[in-house]
Amino acid sequence: MAVYPFLLDILKLAMAGVAVVWVAFYLARPYLDNKEKFQLLEHKKHNSTHTLPLRLQGYERVVLLIDRINPSNLLLRLNSTTYTAAELQSLIISEVRNEFQHNVTQQIYVSSHSWQVVKRIKEDTLKLVNSAARALPADASGLELGKAILSHLSQMDTDPYDGAINLIRIDLEELF
């Protein structure tokens, strides 16, 4: 019969140990939760100091892309007087696609909304060029295509390139 009091003592000690551990955990839990939150906050702060410059550079590159595919700027760079309309159309389409491909990785650093704006402005630029080229006779010069493109652009209520840059600026302001 001496076994039962011994087992009863072990059970009492085990229950007391469990109760002490439970109380200690209950008291230390808020401290551990706060420490975890603080570490997470420090981690985010550390990441933002490294990623913020990359994100800013991404927005900068996207704005530059929009400016470079703006037909007003493209036509100045390509000097449309020496090409036929078909050659200039092909050259403009190639330039727009190359600029876009050169900056496609910037989508990692900008918001998905900003990237959608960039894709839309690229597609609208290609449509504008193709539409202006279709409206011209087959033997038209590059100068005539350039004038037609600029005419289509001037007939729009608002400049889509300025609008796109403004939308990107709004997205950028959300970073701060």
C-alpha positions as protocol buffer text, in pm:
chain_id: "A"
residue {
  index: 1
  type: MET
  ca { x: 0 y: 0 z: 0 }
}
residue {
  index: 2
  type: ALA
  ca { x: 298 y: 228 z: 16 }
}
residue {
  index: 3
  type: VAL
  ca { x: 290 y: 257 z: -363 }
}
residue {
  index: 4
  type: TYR
  ca { x: -33 y: 459 z: -373 }
}
residue {
  index: 5
  type: PRO
  ca { x: 85 y: 749 z: -156 }
}
residue {
  index: 6
  type: PHE
  ca { x: 406 y: 759 z: -360 }
}
residue {
  index: 7
  type: LEU
  ca { x: 211 y: 776 z: -691 }
}
residue {
  index: 8
  type: LEU
  ca { x: -21 y: 1032 z: -539 }
}
residue {
  index: 9
  type: ASP
  ca { x: 276 y: 1250 z: -442 }
}
residue {
  index: 10
  type: ILE
  ca { x: 421 y: 1220 z: -793 }
}
residue {
  index: 11
  type: LEU
  ca { x: 84 y: 1314 z: -942 }
}
residue {
  index: 12
  type: LYS
  ca { x: 57 y: 1617 z: -709 }
}
residue {
  index: 13
  type: LEU
  ca { x: 408 y: 1734 z: -804 }
}
residue {
  index: 14
  type: ALA
  ca { x: 340 y: 1683 z: -1174 }
}
residue {
  index: 15
  type: MET
  ca { x: 15 y: 1881 z: -1153 }
}
residue {
  index: 16
  type: ALA
  ca { x: 193 y: 2160 z: -965 }
}
residue {
  index: 17
  type: GLY
  ca { x: 467 y: 2164 z: -1230 }
}
residue {
  index: 18
  type: VAL
  ca { x: 213 y: 2184 z: -1512 }
}
residue {
  index: 19
  type: ALA
  ca { x: 31 y: 2465 z: -1330 }
}
residue {
  index: 20
  type: VAL
  ca { x: 357 y: 2659 z: -1285 }
}
residue {
  index: 21
  type: VAL
  ca { x: 448 y: 2618 z: -1653 }
}
residue {
  index: 22
  type: TRP
  ca { x: 97 y: 2723 z: -1760 }
}
residue {
  index: 23
  type: VAL
  ca { x: 106 y: 3036 z: -1540 }
}
residue {
  index: 24
  type: ALA
  ca { x: 455 y: 3126 z: -1661 }
}
residue {
  index: 25
  type: PHE
  ca { x: 349 y: 3086 z: -2024 }
}
residue {
  index: 26
  type: TYR
  ca { x: 31 y: 3287 z: -1963 }
}
residue {
  index: 27
  type: LEU
  ca { x: 234 y: 3570 z: -1804 }
}
residue {
  index: 28
  type: ALA
  ca { x: 512 y: 3564 z: -2066 }
}
residue {
  index: 29
  type: ARG
  ca { x: 280 y: 3536 z: -2367 }
}
residue {
  index: 30
  type: PRO
  ca { x: 215 y: 3913 z: -2414 }
}
residue {
  index: 31
  type: TYR
  ca { x: 588 y: 3978 z: -2394 }
}
residue {
  index: 32
  type: LEU
  ca { x: 659 y: 3712 z: -2656 }
}
residue {
  index: 33
  type: ASP
  ca { x: 382 y: 3844 z: -2882 }
}
residue {
  index: 34
  type: ASN
  ca { x: 517 y: 4199 z: -2859 }
}
residue {
  index: 35
  type: LYS
  ca { x: 869 y: 4081 z: -2924 }
}
residue {
  index: 36
  type: GLU
  ca { x: 753 y: 3892 z: -3233 }
}
residue {
  index: 37
  type: LYS
  ca { x: 565 y: 4200 z: -3359 }
}
residue {
  index: 38
  type: PHE
  ca { x: 870 y: 4417 z: -3296 }
}
residue {
  index: 39
  type: GLN
  ca { x: 1093 y: 4177 z: -3488 }
}
residue {
  index: 40
  type: LEU
  ca { x: 847 y: 4173 z: -3776 }
}
residue {
  index: 41
  type: LEU
  ca { x: 837 y: 4552 z: -3778 }
}
residue {
  index: 42
  type: GLU
  ca { x: 1218 y: 4569 z: -3776 }
}
residue {
  index: 43
  type: HIS
  ca { x: 1231 y: 4321 z: -4062 }
}
residue {
  index: 44
  type: LYS
  ca { x: 985 y: 4529 z: -4268 }
}
residue {
  index: 45
  type: LYS
  ca { x: 1179 y: 4845 z: -4189 }
}
residue {
  index: 46
  type: HIS
  ca { x: 1504 y: 4683 z: -4296 }
}
residue {
  index: 47
  type: ASN
  ca { x: 1345 y: 4557 z: -4620 }
}
residue {
  index: 48
  type: SER
  ca { x: 1188 y: 4892 z: -4701 }
}
residue {
  index: 49
  type: THR
  ca { x: 1520 y: 5074 z: -4670 }
}
residue {
  index: 50
  type: HIS
  ca { x: 1659 y: 4841 z: -4934 }
}
residue {
  index: 51
  type: THR
  ca { x: 1358 y: 4811 z: -5162 }
}
residue {
  index: 52
  type: LEU
  ca { x: 1239 y: 5172 z: -5159 }
}
residue {
  index: 53
  type: PRO
  ca { x: 1525 y: 5297 z: -5379 }
}
residue {
  index: 54
  type: LEU
  ca { x: 1459 y: 5011 z: -5622 }
}
residue {
  index: 55
  type: ARG
  ca { x: 1088 y: 5090 z: -5632 }
}
residue {
  index: 56
  type: LEU
  ca { x: 1158 y: 5459 z: -5690 }
}
residue {
  index: 57
  type: GLN
  ca { x: 1395 y: 5367 z: -5971 }
}
residue {
  index: 58
  type: GLY
  ca { x: 1126 y: 5140 z: -6116 }
}
residue {
  index: 59
  type: TYR
  ca { x: 876 y: 5424 z: -6123 }
}
residue {
  index: 60
  type: GLU
  ca { x: 1139 y: 5650 z: -6275 }
}
residue {
  index: 61
  type: ARG
  ca { x: 1209 y: 5397 z: -6552 }
}
residue {
  index: 62
  type: VAL
  ca { x: 838 y: 5351 z: -6622 }
}
residue {
  index: 63
  type: VAL
  ca { x: 786 y: 5726 z: -6660 }
}
residue {
  index: 64
  type: LEU
  ca { x: 1086 y: 5738 z: -6890 }
}
residue {
  index: 65
  type: LEU
  ca { x: 940 y: 5451 z: -7094 }
}
residue {
  index: 66
  type: ILE
  ca { x: 612 y: 5637 z: -7138 }
}
residue {
  index: 67
  type: ASP
  ca { x: 799 y: 5949 z: -7242 }
}
residue {
  index: 68
  type: ARG
  ca { x: 1013 y: 5756 z: -7491 }
}
residue {
  index: 69
  type: ILE
  ca { x: 715 y: 5585 z: -7660 }
}
residue {
  index: 70
  type: ASN
  ca { x: 521 y: 5910 z: -7686 }
}
residue {
  index: 71
  type: PRO
  ca { x: 486 y: 5957 z: -8065 }
}
residue {
  index: 72
  type: SER
  ca { x: 586 y: 6324 z: -8037 }
}
residue {
  index: 73
  type: ASN
  ca { x: 923 y: 6219 z: -7896 }
}
residue {
  index: 74
  type: LEU
  ca { x: 957 y: 5910 z: -8115 }
}
residue {
  index: 75
  type: LEU
  ca { x: 910 y: 6107 z: -8434 }
}
residue {
  index: 76
  type: LEU
  ca { x: 1174 y: 6358 z: -8329 }
}
residue {
  index: 77
  type: ARG
  ca { x: 1423 y: 6081 z: -8253 }
}
residue {
  index: 78
  type: LEU
  ca { x: 1357 y: 5885 z: -8571 }
}
residue {
  index: 79
  type: ASN
  ca { x: 1370 y: 6181 z: -8815 }
}
residue {
  index: 80
  type: SER
  ca { x: 1076 y: 6073 z: -9027 }
}
residue {
  index: 81
  type: THR
  ca { x: 1168 y: 6270 z: -9342 }
}
residue {
  index: 82
  type: THR
  ca { x: 1384 y: 6000 z: -9502 }
}
residue {
  index: 83
  type: TYR
  ca { x: 1148 y: 5700 z: -9464 }
}
residue {
  index: 84
  type: THR
  ca { x: 840 y: 5584 z: -9644 }
}
residue {
  index: 85
  type: ALA
  ca { x: 526 y: 5556 z: -9431 }
}
residue {
  index: 86
  type: ALA
  ca { x: 557 y: 5177 z: -9419 }
}
residue {
  index: 87
  type: GLU
  ca { x: 922 y: 5195 z: -9313 }
}
residue {
  index: 88
  type: LEU
  ca { x: 847 y: 5454 z: -9046 }
}
residue {
  index: 89
  type: GLN
  ca { x: 550 y: 5253 z: -8920 }
}
residue {
  index: 90
  type: SER
  ca { x: 767 y: 4945 z: -8889 }
}
residue {
  index: 91
  type: LEU
  ca { x: 1043 y: 5144 z: -8719 }
}
residue {
  index: 92
  type: ILE
  ca { x: 805 y: 5303 z: -8469 }
}
residue {
  index: 93
  type: ILE
  ca { x: 644 y: 4969 z: -8383 }
}
residue {
  index: 94
  type: SER
  ca { x: 987 y: 4816 z: -8337 }
}
residue {
  index: 95
  type: GLU
  ca { x: 1101 y: 5105 z: -8116 }
}
residue {
  index: 96
  type: VAL
  ca { x: 791 y: 5085 z: -7896 }
}
residue {
  index: 97
  type: ARG
  ca { x: 824 y: 4710 z: -7853 }
}
residue {
  index: 98
  type: ASN
  ca { x: 1197 y: 4732 z: -7784 }
}
residue {
  index: 99
  type: GLU
  ca { x: 1147 y: 5005 z: -7524 }
}
residue {
  index: 100
  type: PHE
  ca { x: 877 y: 4798 z: -7358 }
}
residue {
  index: 101
  type: GLN
  ca { x: 1088 y: 4480 z: -7359 }
}
residue {
  index: 102
  type: HIS
  ca { x: 1386 y: 4671 z: -7225 }
}
residue {
  index: 103
  type: ASN
  ca { x: 1177 y: 4782 z: -6925 }
}
residue {
  index: 104
  type: VAL
  ca { x: 958 y: 4477 z: -6871 }
}
residue {
  index: 105
  type: THR
  ca { x: 1136 y: 4388 z: -6545 }
}
residue {
  index: 106
  type: GLN
  ca { x: 1023 y: 4715 z: -6388 }
}
residue {
  index: 107
  type: GLN
  ca { x: 685 y: 4554 z: -6326 }
}
residue {
  index: 108
  type: ILE
  ca { x: 845 y: 4392 z: -6021 }
}
residue {
  index: 109
  type: TYR
  ca { x: 903 y: 4730 z: -5858 }
}
residue {
  index: 110
  type: VAL
  ca { x: 586 y: 4920 z: -5950 }
}
residue {
  index: 111
  type: SER
  ca { x: 228 y: 4852 z: -5850 }
}
residue {
  index: 112
  type: SER
  ca { x: 19 y: 4626 z: -6070 }
}
residue {
  index: 113
  type: HIS
  ca { x: -205 y: 4926 z: -6147 }
}
residue {
  index: 114
  type: SER
  ca { x: 93 y: 5125 z: -6274 }
}
residue {
  index: 115
  type: TRP
  ca { x: 209 y: 4834 z: -6484 }
}
residue {
  index: 116
  type: GLN
  ca { x: -138 y: 4800 z: -6637 }
}
residue {
  index: 117
  type: VAL
  ca { x: -122 y: 5170 z: -6727 }
}
residue {
  index: 118
  type: VAL
  ca { x: 212 y: 5112 z: -6899 }
}
residue {
  index: 119
  type: LYS
  ca { x: 82 y: 4813 z: -7094 }
}
residue {
  index: 120
  type: ARG
  ca { x: -228 y: 5004 z: -7199 }
}
residue {
  index: 121
  type: ILE
  ca { x: -28 y: 5308 z: -7318 }
}
residue {
  index: 122
  type: LYS
  ca { x: 201 y: 5079 z: -7518 }
}
residue {
  index: 123
  type: GLU
  ca { x: -94 y: 4906 z: -7686 }
}
residue {
  index: 124
  type: ASP
  ca { x: -269 y: 5238 z: -7749 }
}
residue {
  index: 125
  type: THR
  ca { x: 48 y: 5375 z: -7908 }
}
residue {
  index: 126
  type: LEU
  ca { x: 70 y: 5078 z: -8143 }
}
residue {
  index: 127
  type: LYS
  ca { x: -299 y: 5115 z: -8232 }
}
residue {
  index: 128
  type: LEU
  ca { x: -252 y: 5486 z: -8296 }
}
residue {
  index: 129
  type: VAL
  ca { x: 41 y: 5427 z: -8531 }
}
residue {
  index: 130
  type: ASN
  ca { x: -132 y: 5145 z: -8717 }
}
residue {
  index: 131
  type: SER
  ca { x: -454 y: 5343 z: -8747 }
}
residue {
  index: 132
  type: ALA
  ca { x: -273 y: 5647 z: -8885 }
}
residue {
  index: 133
  type: ALA
  ca { x: -81 y: 5427 z: -9133 }
}
residue {
  index: 134
  type: ARG
  ca { x: -401 y: 5258 z: -9257 }
}
residue {
  index: 135
  type: ALA
  ca { x: -555 y: 5598 z: -9328 }
}
residue {
  index: 136
  type: LEU
  ca { x: -271 y: 5690 z: -9566 }
}
residue {
  index: 137
  type: PRO
  ca { x: -216 y: 5579 z: -9926 }
}
residue {
  index: 138
  type: ALA
  ca { x: 36 y: 5301 z: -9986 }
}
residue {
  index: 139
  type: ASP
  ca { x: 297 y: 5540 z: -10134 }
}
residue {
  index: 140
  type: ALA
  ca { x: 284 y: 5793 z: -9849 }
}
residue {
  index: 141
  type: SER
  ca { x: 604 y: 5930 z: -9703 }
}
residue {
  index: 142
  type: GLY
  ca { x: 722 y: 5901 z: -9346 }
}
residue {
  index: 143
  type: LEU
  ca { x: 662 y: 6271 z: -9304 }
}
residue {
  index: 144
  type: GLU
  ca { x: 296 y: 6223 z: -9395 }
}
residue {
  index: 145
  type: LEU
  ca { x: 268 y: 5938 z: -9144 }
}
residue {
  index: 146
  type: GLY
  ca { x: 426 y: 6153 z: -8877 }
}
residue {
  index: 147
  type: LYS
  ca { x: 179 y: 6433 z: -8947 }
}
residue {
  index: 148
  type: ALA
  ca { x: -112 y: 6186 z: -8940 }
}
residue {
  index: 149
  type: ILE
  ca { x: 2 y: 6042 z: -8606 }
}
residue {
  index: 150
  type: LEU
  ca { x: 41 y: 6386 z: -8453 }
}
residue {
  index: 151
  type: SER
  ca { x: -296 y: 6488 z: -8596 }
}
residue {
  index: 152
  type: HIS
  ca { x: -465 y: 6186 z: -8435 }
}
residue {
  index: 153
  type: LEU
  ca { x: -289 y: 6267 z: -8110 }
}
residue {
  index: 154
  type: SER
  ca { x: -394 y: 6633 z: -8117 }
}
residue {
  index: 155
  type: GLN
  ca { x: -758 y: 6539 z: -8178 }
}
residue {
  index: 156
  type: MET
  ca { x: -775 y: 6355 z: -7845 }
}
residue {
  index: 157
  type: ASP
  ca { x: -943 y: 6539 z: -7559 }
}
residue {
  index: 158
  type: THR
  ca { x: -653 y: 6476 z: -7322 }
}
residue {
  index: 159
  type: ASP
  ca { x: -295 y: 6371 z: -7380 }
}
residue {
  index: 160
  type: PRO
  ca { x: -290 y: 5999 z: -7290 }
}
residue {
  index: 161
  type: TYR
  ca { x: 82 y: 6010 z: -7212 }
}
residue {
  index: 162
  type: ASP
  ca { x: 43 y: 6290 z: -6958 }
}
residue {
  index: 163
  type: GLY
  ca { x: -257 y: 6108 z: -6814 }
}
residue {
  index: 164
  type: ALA
  ca { x: -58 y: 5787 z: -6778 }
}
residue {
  index: 165
  type: ILE
  ca { x: 227 y: 5968 z: -6605 }
}
residue {
  index: 166
  type: ASN
  ca { x: -21 y: 6134 z: -6369 }
}
residue {
  index: 167
  type: LEU
  ca { x: -174 y: 5797 z: -6279 }
}
residue {
  index: 168
  type: ILE
  ca { x: 172 y: 5661 z: -6206 }
}
residue {
  index: 169
  type: ARG
  ca { x: 251 y: 5965 z: -5990 }
}
residue {
  index: 170
  type: ILE
  ca { x: -65 y: 5896 z: -5788 }
}
residue {
  index: 171
  type: ASP
  ca { x: 48 y: 5536 z: -5735 }
}
residue {
  index: 172
  type: LEU
  ca { x: 394 y: 5656 z: -5639 }
}
residue {
  index: 173
  type: GLU
  ca { x: 253 y: 5896 z: -5380 }
}
residue {
  index: 174
  type: GLU
  ca { x: 97 y: 5598 z: -5201 }
}
residue {
  index: 175
  type: LEU
  ca { x: 448 y: 5477 z: -5117 }
}
residue {
  index: 176
  type: PHE
  ca { x: 490 y: 5777 z: -4891 }
}
